[in-house]
Amino acid sequence: MLFFAAAWTDWHVRRVPNRLLAVGVCLRLLLFLQELCLSGRAEAVRELLQAAAGSLILLAFFLLAARLSGRGLGMGDIKFIGTAALFTGAHRMLVILFCGLLLALGASFVLLARAQKAGMEKEGRTALPLIPFLLGGLLLERLLL
């Protein structure tokens, strides 16, 4: 549900509310408590630490990439990737990112072809919301793996 809510908001408003991401982090902590009660303590703690470490690594990487690229990624996208990695794990999040970026690339080609067919001049950059493509990447990853 976090992916769907974030994708809808990003598509329509081009922003990802911090409240939504905070709810996602709190939900993951509640799920961690459930895992702690149902499984062994060591296993649940290990999973939480792995998810948190992976999330922090992805956050640091994408913060650096955003800083170096200038305007490529928004902070909402970066925070969302970190939050989503708490649920999926860093390794699955990388697959989701790859699939989502491929979908965004395909959409970019379609938009470019439509603009050229219509004879439109290049007026500057057209920003696409990333999170809806990450949702597509998640669905694609679930279908493929």
Secondary structure, 3 states (H helix, E strand, C coil): CHHHHHHHHHHHHCCCCHHHHHHHHHHHHHHHHHHHHHCCHHHHHHHHHHHHHHHHHHHHHHHHHHHHHCCCCCHHHHHHHHHHHHHHCHHHHHHHHHHHHHHHHHHHHHHHHHHHHCCCCCCCCCCCCCHHHHHHHHHHHHHHC
